[in-house]
Amino acid sequence: MRRRGFFALTGLVGLALAGCGGANGNRGSLGFANRLRIPPVLDPRPGADGVKRFPLLMRPGQAEFLPGRPARTWGINGDYLGPTLRVRRGDKVAMAVTNLLPEASTLHWHGMRLPAAMDGGPHQLIASGGTWNPAWTVDQPAATTWYHPHPHGETSEHVYRGLAGMFIVDDEHSAELPHTYGVDDVPLIVQDKVFDEDGQLEEAFAGTFGLLGDQVLVNGTHDPFFEVTTTRVRFRILNGSNAHVFTVGFADDRRFQVIASDAGLLRAPATVDRVRISPGERFEVVVEFRPGEQVVLRGFAGDSAVEKGDYDLLKFVAAQQLAASPELPRTLAGRSPVEPGERVRKFRLGGSNINGNEMDLARIDEVVAAGAREVWELDNITYEHNFHIHEVAFRVLTVDGEEPPEHLRGPKDTVFVPGGAKVRLAVEFGPHTDPKVPYMYHCHILKHEDKGMMGQFVIVPPGTEDQTPRTLQLTGEGHHHHGG
């Protein structure tokens, strides 16, 4: 069978690779020869009007993941991935997202609390050659968010080719924790890949879950190591994969502290030896190191079809002398837990549908009052999924009737839903109202999202829910296509 790179796709190749890719992992196969790339920070000074401006250029590129075999990629302000955007609560920000790709795309601010028209979902398409200029005021606690494309039906390909980056929000409490970027505050964007014999990214999106790769990149680095220079390091771990779930821990089974989940800090550090992270989820962890030691961060095989095999992710090499880090606070500046409201909404997760419906860009599935607190019940009647809600923060109340572990009780926006499981969420909605522009909720296993496992909701002024239309006009204000 002739194998092709991602600019020449075939379903047969996908079927052949999706079943075997990722089945056995890569444990023991790495030499940890490459220094971990740390994405550059983009944190511009405010202009005279007090606005921070972020120029972002989506473009084709070329990256050498495997020695001597450059691969065709997409990137943002570079060949693969994008810069780490950094803001503080209260900042006024303005993005200029220019699309030099050969097709339309979007850029979604995953985890940001912002107006729907600025969200970057499938309704905010940017034409090839066009520029999109969203602007908003950052108003949320410190958190590790991220950004990635969201074109309906094509998100898998666009993310896989390299369009993603971290988006860090700081606040007045950020300095209480390790915060020197790239030294003791380190981003880790974990993604699995399939490479062909020429080193090209293989787009093997067939099968139940789409792509499950047999190789892993961290921050776009294959076979990576990181030199530790402090006794404690804060790692912001993002699963940026299409489908793969990683149960992350250390080869020596050391324990470490989870200090934050998707939407911000926990109330207190939670000590663990494993953290399961599904696509789109983020956890911040603090790890202690001893001078001169070496240890491997690993993704351990789990009990689901999307976490098979053991994966060596990254080797930590501690210097012979380490700068002393402050003790981790016993209590953190995490927000009060999201309390459940009286309204309960139920969502049945099928193979590629929610409540029996596949995605329709013109249909509004739910109408929510601004500032509402509700309970969302997720009933997964099939194989593994996960669930992301745009704009909100939520708390996981129960998984199959049981309270989740401590590290899953913090503020989140994405949650893993095992096959056959029921998950209850306490969901808090923001103040931004717009009856004509929706937010999304969907499975963040990207093939499922692309096939239609997604719904839409609008946030409206309280008391206007029953008067809100349930259909959208897909031309004009509700569905911008930003041209050049």
C-alpha positions in Angstrom: 0.0 0.0 0.0 1.5 3.4 -1.0 1.5 5.7 2.0 1.0 9.4 1.6 1.5 12.6 3.6 -1.3 14.8 4.7 -1.7 16.8 1.5 -2.8 13.5 -0.3 -5.3 11.7 1.9 -6.8 8.3 1.4 -9.4 6.5 3.6 -7.6 3.2 3.1 -4.4 4.4 4.6 -6.4 5.9 7.5 -8.1 2.6 8.1 -4.8 0.7 8.1 -3.1 3.1 10.5 -5.9 4.2 12.8 -6.3 0.7 14.2 -2.6 0.0 14.8 -1.3 3.5 15.5 -0.9 4.1 19.2 -1.7 0.5 20.1 1.7 -0.4 21.6 3.2 2.9 22.6 6.8 4.0 22.3 8.2 3.0 25.7 11.9 2.3 25.6 12.4 3.5 22.1 13.6 7.0 22.7 17.1 8.4 23.3 15.9 11.8 24.6 18.3 13.5 22.2 16.5 16.8 21.6 16.3 19.8 23.9 12.6 20.6 24.6 11.5 23.6 22.5 9.9 26.3 24.6 7.4 28.3 22.5 8.2 32.0 22.5 6.0 34.3 24.5 3.9 37.0 22.9 3.1 39.6 25.6 3.0 43.0 23.9 3.0 46.3 25.8 -0.3 48.1 25.7 -0.7 50.9 23.1 -1.6 54.5 23.9 -5.2 53.4 24.1 -4.4 50.7 26.7 -4.9 47.9 24.3 -2.6 44.9 23.9 -2.4 43.9 20.2 -1.5 40.4 19.1 -0.6 39.8 15.4 -1.2 36.2 14.6 -0.3 34.7 11.2 -1.6 31.2 10.2 0.6 29.9 7.5 2.1 26.7 5.9 5.5 25.8 7.1 8.1 23.0 7.4 9.4 21.4 10.5 12.1 18.7 11.0 10.6 16.4 13.6 12.7 13.4 12.6 16.4 14.0 11.7 17.0 14.8 8.1 13.3 14.4 7.1 11.5 17.8 7.1 7.7 17.6 7.2 5.1 19.9 5.7 3.2 21.6 8.6 1.0 24.5 9.5 1.9 27.0 12.2 1.0 30.4 13.7 3.8 33.0 13.6 6.1 30.1 12.8 6.3 26.7 11.1 4.6 24.6 13.8 2.4 25.5 16.7 2.1 29.1 17.8 3.5 31.5 20.5 2.4 31.4 24.1 0.1 34.3 24.5 0.2 35.9 28.0 -2.2 38.4 29.5 -3.3 39.6 32.9 -6.8 39.8 34.2 -8.2 43.2 33.2 -6.1 43.5 30.0 -7.8 44.8 26.9 -6.7 42.7 24.0 -7.1 42.9 20.3 -6.2 40.1 17.9 -5.3 40.4 14.2 -5.6 36.8 12.9 -4.4 36.7 9.3 -5.0 33.4 7.3 -2.3 32.6 4.7 -3.5 29.0 4.6 -4.9 27.6 1.3 -8.3 27.3 2.9 -10.6 29.0 5.3 -10.1 28.4 9.0 -10.9 29.9 12.4 -9.1 30.5 15.7 -10.9 29.6 18.9 -9.8 30.8 22.3 -10.5 27.5 24.3 -11.2 28.4 27.9 -11.7 32.1 27.5 -14.7 33.8 29.0 -15.7 36.3 26.2 -18.5 37.4 23.9 -19.7 34.7 21.4 -18.8 36.8 18.4 -15.2 36.8 19.6 -15.1 33.1 20.4 -13.6 31.8 17.1 -16.0 29.0 16.6 -17.3 27.7 13.2 -19.4 30.8 12.7 -16.3 33.1 12.6 -14.6 31.7 9.5 -11.5 33.5 8.2 -11.2 33.2 4.4 -7.8 32.4 2.9 -6.1 35.7 2.6 -8.4 37.3 5.2 -7.9 38.9 8.6 -10.2 38.6 11.7 -10.0 41.2 14.4 -11.7 40.1 17.7 -11.2 42.2 20.8 -12.3 41.8 24.4 -11.4 42.5 28.0 -9.9 39.6 29.9 -12.1 39.0 32.9 -11.4 35.6 34.5 -9.0 34.2 37.2 -5.5 33.0 36.3 -5.7 29.9 34.1 -4.0 27.9 31.4 -6.2 28.2 28.3 -5.2 27.6 24.7 -6.1 28.4 21.1 -6.8 26.3 18.1 -8.9 26.2 14.9 -12.6 25.3 14.9 -13.8 25.0 11.2 -16.8 22.7 11.1 -15.9 19.3 9.7 -12.2 20.1 9.4 -10.9 20.7 12.9 -9.0 17.4 13.0 -6.8 18.2 10.1 -6.2 21.8 11.1 -5.1 21.1 14.7 -3.1 18.0 13.7 -1.1 20.0 11.1 0.1 22.3 13.9 -2.4 25.1 14.5 -2.4 25.4 18.3 -0.8 27.3 21.2 -1.1 28.1 24.8 -2.9 31.2 26.2 -1.9 32.0 29.8 -4.0 34.3 32.0 -2.2 35.8 35.1 -3.8 37.6 38.0 -2.7 39.1 41.3 -2.0 35.6 42.7 0.2 34.3 39.9 3.5 35.4 41.6 2.7 33.1 44.6 3.6 30.1 42.5 6.6 29.3 40.2 6.2 31.8 37.3 9.5 32.2 35.5 8.5 31.1 32.0 10.6 28.4 30.5 12.5 27.9 33.7 10.2 26.9 36.6 6.9 27.6 34.7 7.0 25.4 31.7 4.3 24.6 29.0 4.0 21.0 27.8 1.8 20.6 24.7 1.5 16.8 24.2 0.4 15.5 20.8 0.6 12.1 19.2 1.5 11.7 15.6 2.0 9.1 12.8 4.9 9.7 10.5 5.4 8.0 7.1 8.8 6.8 5.9 9.7 10.2 4.6 9.0 11.9 7.9 5.8 13.5 6.8 2.7 13.7 9.1 0.4 10.9 8.1 -3.3 11.9 8.3 -4.9 8.7 9.5 -8.3 9.9 10.5 -10.4 6.8 9.8 -11.7 4.4 12.4 -13.8 5.0 15.5 -11.6 7.7 17.0 -9.7 9.0 14.1 -5.9 9.3 14.6 -4.1 7.5 17.4 -0.4 8.0 16.8 2.6 5.8 17.7 4.9 8.8 18.2 4.6 11.8 20.5 5.7 15.4 20.2 6.0 17.8 23.2 5.9 21.4 22.2 6.6 20.2 18.7 9.8 18.3 19.8 10.3 14.7 19.1 12.4 12.6 21.5 12.8 15.5 24.0 14.6 16.3 27.3 14.3 19.3 29.6 17.1 20.5 31.9 15.8 21.2 35.4 17.5 24.1 37.2 15.2 24.6 40.3 14.0 22.2 43.0 10.4 22.7 42.0 8.9 23.2 38.5 5.4 24.1 37.5 4.3 22.3 34.3 1.3 23.4 32.4 0.2 20.2 30.6 -2.1 20.5 27.6 -3.3 17.4 25.7 -3.4 18.9 22.2 -4.0 15.5 20.6 -6.9 14.7 18.3 -8.1 11.7 20.3 -5.4 10.2 22.5 -5.9 10.2 26.2 -2.7 10.2 28.3 -2.6 9.0 31.9 0.4 11.0 32.9 2.9 10.1 35.6 6.6 9.4 36.2 8.6 6.3 35.5 9.7 6.1 39.2 6.1 6.6 40.4 6.9 9.8 42.3 4.1 11.8 43.6 3.4 15.4 42.5 0.9 18.1 43.2 -1.9 19.2 40.9 -2.5 22.9 41.5 -4.9 23.9 38.7 -7.3 22.4 36.2 -8.7 23.9 33.0 -10.3 27.1 34.3 -8.0 27.9 37.2 -6.4 27.1 40.5 -7.7 24.5 42.9 -8.4 25.5 46.5 -5.5 23.4 47.7 -2.8 21.3 46.0 -3.9 17.7 45.3 -1.2 15.0 45.6 -1.3 12.3 42.9 0.9 9.9 41.1 -1.2 9.8 37.9 -3.4 12.4 36.0 -5.6 11.4 33.1 -5.8 14.1 30.5 -8.1 13.9 27.5 -7.9 16.1 24.4 -8.4 19.7 25.2 -7.9 19.3 29.0 -5.2 21.1 30.9 -3.7 20.5 34.3 -1.0 22.5 36.1 1.3 20.4 38.3 4.3 21.1 40.5 7.1 18.5 40.6 10.0 18.3 43.0 13.5 17.3 41.7 16.8 16.4 43.3 20.2 17.5 42.0 21.6 15.3 39.3 18.7 13.0 38.9 17.0 11.9 35.7 13.4 10.8 35.4 11.0 10.2 32.5 7.5 11.6 32.2 5.3 8.8 30.9 1.8 8.3 29.5 0.6 5.0 31.0 -1.8 2.6 29.4 -5.3 3.0 30.7 -8.6 1.1 30.6 -10.1 2.7 27.5 -9.6 2.3 23.7 -8.0 5.8 23.5 -5.2 5.2 26.0 -3.5 2.0 24.9 0.2 1.5 25.3 2.8 3.2 27.4 4.4 6.4 26.0 7.7 8.0 27.0 6.9 11.7 26.7 9.8 13.6 28.1 13.0 13.1 30.1 13.9 15.5 32.9 17.6 16.0 33.6 18.3 17.8 36.8 21.5 20.0 37.0 24.0 19.1 39.7 23.1 22.2 41.6 19.5 23.4 41.7 18.2 26.8 42.8 16.0 26.5 45.8 12.3 27.0 45.2 9.8 28.3 47.7 7.5 25.8 49.5 4.2 25.3 47.7 1.4 27.0 49.7 -0.9 24.7 51.5 -3.9 26.7 50.3 -4.2 28.3 46.8 -6.1 31.3 45.6 -8.6 29.2 43.7 -12.1 30.5 43.3 -15.1 29.1 45.2 -16.5 26.0 43.7 -19.3 26.4 41.1 -22.6 25.6 42.8 -25.3 23.7 41.0 -28.5 25.5 40.0 -32.0 24.1 39.8 -32.2 23.9 36.0 -31.1 20.4 34.8 -30.3 19.8 31.1 -29.7 16.3 29.8 -27.3 15.3 27.0 -27.2 11.8 25.6 -23.8 11.2 23.9 -24.1 8.8 20.9 -21.5 7.8 18.4 -21.4 11.1 16.6 -24.5 12.8 17.9 -25.9 14.5 21.0 -29.5 13.8 21.9 -29.8 12.0 18.6 -28.9 15.2 16.6 -25.8 15.9 14.6 -24.5 19.4 14.3 -26.5 21.9 12.3 -25.0 25.4 12.1 -28.4 26.9 11.7 -30.0 25.3 14.7 -29.9 26.6 18.3 -30.1 23.7 20.6 -30.2 25.4 24.0 -31.0 28.9 25.2 -29.4 30.0 28.5 -29.9 33.1 30.7 -26.9 35.2 31.3 -25.2 34.4 34.7 -27.2 31.2 35.1 -26.0 28.2 37.1 -27.3 24.9 35.9 -26.7 21.1 36.1 -25.7 19.4 32.9 -26.1 15.6 32.9 -24.0 13.7 30.3 -25.1 10.2 29.6 -22.6 8.4 27.4 -24.4 5.4 25.8 -21.4 4.5 23.5 -17.7 4.3 23.6 -15.3 7.0 25.0 -16.0 10.6 24.5 -15.1 13.9 26.3 -17.1 17.1 26.6 -16.1 20.7 26.2 -18.4 23.7 26.7 -17.4 27.1 25.3 -17.3 30.2 27.5 -18.2 28.5 30.8 -16.5 27.2 33.9 -17.9 24.0 35.5 -17.3 21.7 38.4 -17.6 17.9 38.0 -20.2 16.8 40.6 -20.2 13.0 40.0 -18.9 10.3 37.7 -21.3 7.4 37.7 -22.7 8.6 41.0 -19.3 8.9 42.7 -17.6 12.1 43.7 -14.5 12.7 41.6 -11.0 12.7 43.0 -9.7 16.0 44.5 -7.8 17.1 41.4 -11.0 16.9 39.3 -13.0 19.1 41.7 -11.6 22.4 40.5 -12.9 24.7 37.8 -12.9 23.0 34.4 -14.3 23.4 30.8 -13.5 19.9 29.4 -14.1 16.5 31.0 -13.4 12.9 30.0 -16.6 10.7 29.8 -15.7 7.0 29.8 -17.8 4.6 27.6 -21.1 3.9 29.3 -20.5 6.5 32.0 -22.8 9.3 33.4 -21.2 12.6 34.4 -23.0 15.5 36.2 -21.6 19.0 36.0 -22.4 22.2 37.8 -22.1 24.8 35.1 -21.7 28.6 35.4 -22.5 30.8 32.4 -21.1 34.3 31.8 -22.7 37.7 31.3 -22.2 38.2 27.6 -25.5 38.1 25.7 -26.1 37.6 22.0 -29.2 35.8 20.7 -27.8 35.6 17.1 -24.3 34.2 17.7 -23.9 30.9 19.5 -21.3 29.1 21.6 -20.6 25.4 21.1 -20.6 22.3 23.2 -19.1 19.2 21.8 -16.9 16.1 22.1 -13.2 17.2 21.9 -12.2 13.9 20.3 -11.9 15.8 17.1 -13.2 13.2 14.6 -16.4 13.0 16.7 -16.7 16.8 16.6 -16.1 16.9 12.9 -18.7 14.2 12.2 -21.3 16.2 14.0 -21.1 15.5 17.8 -21.6 19.2 18.6 -24.5 21.5 19.6 -25.0 25.2 20.0 -26.3 27.5 22.7 -26.9 31.2 23.0 -26.8 33.3 26.1 -29.6 35.9 26.4 -30.8 38.4 29.0 -32.8 36.6 31.7 -36.5 36.5 30.9 -36.0 36.5 27.2 -35.3 32.7 26.7 -38.8 31.9 25.3 -38.7 34.8 22.8 -35.3 33.8 21.4 -35.4 32.3 17.9 -34.1 28.7 17.6 -32.7 29.1 14.0 -30.0 31.3 12.6 -29.4 33.0 9.3 -26.0 31.8 8.1 -25.2 34.9 6.1 -24.5 38.3 7.6 -24.0 39.0 11.2 -24.6 35.5 12.6 -22.0 33.8 10.4 -19.1 36.0 9.4 -16.7 35.0 6.7 -13.8 37.4 7.0 -12.3 38.1 3.7 -9.1 39.8 2.6 
